[in-house]
Amino acid sequence: MGYKKIMNILLLGSGGREHAFAYQLAKSSMCDKLFIAPGNAGTSSLGINVPLNVLDFVTLGKFCTDNNVGLIIVGPEEPLVRGLRNHFSADDKLKSIPFIGPDEAGAQMEGSKDWSKSFMKRHNIPTATYETFTTENIQAGIEYVKHHPLPIVLKADGLAAGKGVLICENNLQAVTELQAMIADKKFGDASTKVVVEEFLKGIELSVFVLTDGKNYKILPTAKDYKRIGEGDTGLNTGGMGAVSPVPFADAAFMQKVEERIIKPTIHGLVKDEIFYVGFIFIGLMNVDGEPYVIEYNCRMGDPETEVVLPRIENDFVELMLATAQGRLHEIDLQISDLAAATVMLVSKGYPESYPKGDVMTGFETINDSILFHAGTKQNDNGTIVTNGGRVIAITSLADSIKNAVKKSLSNAENIHYTNKYYRRDIGFEFID
């Protein structure tokens, strides 16, 4: 690769995903100063937390020029959907900074469910059949869901903080929810347009692709656990844990995924003249051995990042820079043979109302696991306290998913705070 440049890096975000990114970036010999905006109590030990608003593009740009930032990595989706890359590309002082994340057009893969479904249809990518409804054709939508086979999936078109997907078990419920989403704006402006889908019965997994706009690398597979309760029961959350790799995603299955989904996705972006640089999260359903796309995201998932990134053995800055500069084909991706599991400690009451500010202890007792902070902060006297529903991800590597989960559960006992809760069955379907 020749001379390796030492650089200052700006990472945007504040969750467990961003702590996992910071963990990998800080290990690189190419990283000088690592700035995390705004970061959390965990990222502060790896770099410099800076109190910037990720949606204040002007201030972000000024920070980059003032601090000689040589690489910017965007963790969350909203700045991308709102066009942060476009802002940088349009500024002579900023456009030369290597940037990980798609522009506004590419981010529509996540920003609009209707856009992503029409993209899949246009490029013959397997997905559930669907129709889209708005205020203009809500009556047609009501008639459609009245007679739709059960269950029925309703998805808010726009960003709804992970809460805009409803699975309706009867037609009357579907009619009521469709009206609530469109007419009553149940999810705000995000649900003024609603995608109605057939329900795919199978087992989910997440596939992550890194692309420089032309070349791509397939990152480790992962499976996350969305339900709050053990046995996949109760309310949906942002994710209670994850495992990697996914045992059923063997070479034969992944060949189907690459040929039917990944290649058509990359080729489709090129054909549609969308220059996409960064991560593509592909949420898949394995239906009797056949892969179908449930959704695209324009960034890495959380908590999947906390099991995917620790298995990547490359110099992470080198990998990111090659991606940003269109040189991804030069990189030989190195993936650990070890399995990874993460168990998420949350605040009691999550995903509904929950307390904040509980004092956390026991960090020094953690053995052979990595702690990725998600919803934490340091109070005025330097004590780490809870600051979110999902508080901390405990990630472990081992020779099997079973042993990785065992390590994480053992260390979950060692972190103490009032109102702690976690699932003890992460990876249950893959453990004897």
Residue, then its C-alpha position, 0 to 999 in steps of 0.5 A: m500500500g505504500y506510505k501510510k498517512i497519519m490523520n485526524i478522524l471525525l466519527l459521528g454518533s453516540g451509540g454502541r455502534e459508534h463505540a465499536f467504530a471508535y474501538q477499531l479506529a483507535k487501534s490503527s497506527m494511521c489514527d492520530k486524533l480521533f474525534i467523536a461527535p458527540g460520543n458517550a462515556g465509553t468513547s471518551s477513553l478512545g478519543i476526544n468527545v466533542p459536543l457537536n450536533v450531527l445535524d448542524f452541517v455548517t458547524l461540522g464542516k468548520f470543525c473539520t477545517d479547523n482540526n485538519v480532519g482527514l477522514i469523516i465516518v458517519g454512524p447514524e442514518e439521519p445526517l446522511v438522509r438529510g444530505l451531509r455528504n452533499h453539503f461537504s461535496a458542495d464546499d471547496k474546503l470540504k469536498s476533498i475530505p474522504f467521507i464514509g456514507p452515501d449522499e442524499a440520493g443513496a441514503q433514500m435506500e433507508g430514508s424512504k421504504d417506497w423508494s427502496k421497494s421500487f429500487m428492488k422491483r426495478h432491479n429484480i431483487p427478491t423482496a415481499t410484494y407490496e403497494t404504497f398508499t398516501t392521503e390521496n389513495i387512502q380509500a384504496g388502501i383501506e380496501y386493499v388491507k381489508h382483503h389482504p392475506l394475514p398477517i399484514v405488514l405496514k411500514a412508515d415510508g420515512l425515518a421513524a426511529g425504528k418504530g414505524v413497522l407494524i405487523c397486523e394479525n387481522n384485517l380490522q386492525a390493519v384498517t385501523e392502523l393504516q388510518a392512524m398512520i396516514a390520516d392521524k400521522k401516528f409516526g409524524d410525517a414519516s407515515t404520511k406514506v405507508v408501504v403495505e407488504e406481504f408477511l414473509k415467514g422465515i428467520e431473519l439475518s443481517v448482511f453488511v456490504l462495504t462499497d466504494g461505489k464500484n467495488y464491494k466487500i461482504l462483511p461478516t453476517a449477524k443476527d440481532y434480537k429485537r424483542i425485549g423478552e426471552g424467547d423473542t417475546g414482548l415489544n420490539t426494541g432497538g436490539m437486545g443482542a446479536v451473534s456473528p456469524v449466522p450458522f445457517a448462512d453457509a457458503a451456498f446460502m451466501q452465494k445466493v445472497e451475493e448473486r441475487i441481492i448484493k450484485p444487483t444492488i451495487h449494479g442497480l446503484v451504478k445504473d441509476e447513477i447513484f454514487y454510493v460510498g459506505f455501508i449497505f445494511i441488508g436486512l434479509m429473511n431466509v424463507d426455506g433457504e431462499p433470501y428475500v430483502i426486508e429492508y435496506n439501511c444506509r449505515m451499519g446496524d446496532p447492535e450488529t456492529e458490536v459483533v461484526l467489527p470485532r471480527i474484522e482484523n484489518d487496519f480499520v483506518e486503512l480499510m475506511l480510507a481505501t473505501a472513501q478513495g475508491r481503492l477497496h479492491e486493493i484490500d484483502l478483507q481479513i475476518s476472524d474465525l472466532a464467533a462473537a456475541t453481544v448482550m445488551l444491558v438496558s434500563k428497566g421499562y425500555p422500550e417504553s419509559y425508563p429512568k436515567g442517571d443510575v450510577m454504574t459500577g463494576f467496570e474493572t471486574i470485566n474479564d475477556s469481554i469488550l464493553f461498548h457503551a450505548g446510553t451512558k454519560q459521565n456526570d459532573n464528578g466523573t461517575i458513569v451513569t445510565n443515559g438511555g434505554r439501551v445502556i451497554a453492549i457486552t461483546s465476547l469472542a470465542d470458538s463458538i456462539k455458545n461460549a461467546v454468549k456464556k462469556s458475555l452473560s458472565n460479565a453481565e453479572n459484574i456490571h451493576y446499576t439500579n434497573k438493570y435488565y438483559r436477555r439471557d437467551i441471545g443466540f438461543e436457536f444456535i445453542d444446543 
